[in-house]
Amino acid sequence: MRLSHSLGLSAFSLCAGLAVASGGFTNDIAKLISMLGVGALPASFVTYFVADTKSQRLLNDAESKNQKAGETLHKIIRDFDTCKSRLANASSQLESLKDELKEARNTINSLGHNKLENTGLIAQLQAKLNQAFTQSQQDKQRIEYLESECEQWEFNFKSQVETEANQRFQLAKSQELEKIYLEHDSITSEAMRLFRRLQSWGEKVAHGHASKAEIIKSLASSYNENLDEVGEAIASERQNYLLQIELLNERVGQLQQQLQGDLIEPVYGEFGFDVNGKIANEIARTLFSDLRLALGVKGFQIKPDGVVDVGYGYSLSVHPKAVVEAISKHSETLAKKLGLFKITSVRKLEVTDCVVVSYRMSPAIKPDEIKLMVGTADEFINYVVSHPIRYRLIADPGVGKTPTTAVMISEIVKAGCTRGNTGKGEKVPHTLVTVSYPGAVASLKDSNYPLEHFLKYGDTTAAIKSFDDCLDDGNFRVQNPTFAANFFQIWAWDELDNTLNSCSEPYKAGENLKKIFKQFGHNNIGWIVSGQSVMTKQIPGFTNDDRSLFTEIIIGIPKIRHYLNTYGKGKNSESNLAKLTRNLDAIEEYIDYKNELVTDDARLLRVALVVDSRSPKLYFLPNLDKVSFNYQEIEETKRLARLAKFPGTIGNGLVSRSPNYYTASADTMVSLPPISTIGGSYQSGIIPHCPHCGNANLKLQNDKRYRCLNCKKRTVSNKIVWK
């Protein structure tokens, strides 16, 4: 009983566990188990029931999968039918496309035949168009020539009219003057007749007056003689009394001042033949004569650095600060009068009533020491010719930007430029130089412009055009590397900042120029620009970061100080900057002392700071006398460059003139200087160009000036650009 009950409980537990584990029994089976009771089910039935349940579950799974497979098969059949219909449509479209392709081929063949026929027709029309263009150019040149002839006739007619009018005016003027002279003679003769009658009557009256005057003068002279003697005696006695009173007052004043500790006149020291002692006495004597400042010479001391200190006593009634200020204001004049280099300081000693005047006979820095601080002019030239040509000169007006540029270009042309505008490249065979200076035409200062031979852009309009010409030159070099490899081009822009400011769009022009510097730097193009502003951002279109486009050369001590205050910390440490500033003070004294001895302005000593990429360098600048150009070699280089740019102009050893170079008649143009050609003969290859617009169509006027037929401006001969 207990065993059966145990088996029943075990079977029920197993069924419950299977039900929980499988989770797949139906509600009917659960009800059946509960109705039959756990104890009534044998173990074999339970086992069979469990196995049958698993089989049923597997059958259900198989039917589900079979149903899904059927659905998938129906979907595939439907897709297959769809693809068959699409394939049929594609086949029909392919057939239609074949027909269209056949028609297109027929159309292309017909168009090819039409093209061949139209090509011949176009060639005939092009020939007629070229002939018409040539005829129009000839007509245009003829019209310009006739216009110039008309202007010449107008000028000649105006001149003849003025000459005829002047002749008639002179004739009328002479006739009128002759009539006036006749009237004047008649009036003069009548006046002289009346004058003679008046003169005879006056002589009679004067005789009577003279006799009466003699009597009065004799009486007055005797009275005045007695009166003058009495007055002189009284005045002499009065003057003696006044002089004695003045001397007594002066003596009393001196005694009073001496009692109060004041100096009446300088008190000089006894130093024998010592030069410094004589200078000390002379300083006191000069101050007394110029400022009426009485000082007493106490003594002097020579310091190891060469400074001489001289001690002076002063009147106790005068405040020492006033004495120091008076001597300090007069120090420069005092130094010039006595031939001293510099009065370095004037101060009052704290421990006693004594004013110390310190002076130098020569600069503190010695010639051997200056060599350690500043490089020589030859070292400056070696730096310029051995580094990339991308210099920017910064200086105040009149300090020497233009002479320095001229020396640099002279030495660069002699030494030659390097390939790719690099420091270590091979030498380029030829060097071309083009200069832009907007003040060349109108300037009264630069009548002898040192770079006039290279000057192509002589006024503001032409200088603005130089930027476009530089861009064209760079593009030409990119397309013709052989030309660039044989001809190095240096562009020199004097007054670059003023030129850019004169543009209609200065910042756009500056940006374009900056692109030129960045794009063509290695196409054998170099540049030397100059201006006045230390700040690169003052140049339109540039920023301070664009300073890397140049090697900056700052000329003059004041400008160098300004540069160091602005950019010095970026290149130097605090200690090096302080040392460089101190050196500038000593260098400035040395330069001022040396320039006092110079009589030729071209030999004045000038210093410049070269902002090298590694560290700034100070150099003395070469003078203008060092400039020398081989003009024959320069002209030969220009000629070779023209031949290299336009090889079609060479024929049989002679250079043929390009038709657009010369359009005016030969009798109205100036004769051109000959240039040697490759074959050994000579041909006029250089022609005058207008400095304003660059056009070569010029006409020589009767007043020896050139008139540009393009911009209508007249220019004197020494301002004409030859190229």
Secondary structure, 3 states (H helix, E strand, C coil): CHHHHHHHHHHHHHHHHHHHHHCCCCHHHHHHHHHHCCCCCCHHHHHHHHHHHHHHHHHHHHHHHHHHHHHHHHHHHHHHHHHHHHHHHHHHHHHHHHHHHHHHHHHHHHHHHHHHHHHHHHHHHHHHHHHHHHHHHHHHHHHHHHHHHHHHHHHHHHHHHHHHHHHHHHHHHHHHHHHHHHHHHHHHHHHHHHHHHHHHHHHHHHHHHHHHHHHHHHHHHHHHHHHHHHHHHHHHHHHHHHHHHHHHHHHHHHHHHHHHCCCCCCECCCCCCCHHHHHHHHHHHHHHHHHCCCCEEEEEEECCCCCEEEEEECCCCCCHHHHHHHHHHCHHHHHHHHCCCEEEEEEECCCCCCEEEEEECCCCCCHHHHHHHCECHHHHHHHHHCCCCEEEEECCCCCCHHHHHHHHHHHHHHHCCEHHHCCCCCECCEEEEEEECCCCCCCCCCCCCCCHHHEEECCHHHHHHHHHHHHHHHHHHHHCHHHHHHEEEEEEECCHHHHHHCCCCHHHHHHHHHHHHHHCCCCCEEEEEEECCCCHHHCCCCCHHHHHHCEEEEECHHHHHHHHHHHHHHHCCHHHHHHHHHHHHHHHHHHHHHHCCCCCHHHCCCEEEEECCCCEEEEECCCHHHCCCCHHHHHHHHHHHHHHHCHHHEECCEECCCHHHCCCCHHHCCCCCCEECCCCCEECCCCEECCCCCCCCEEECCCCCEEECCCCCEECHHHCEEC
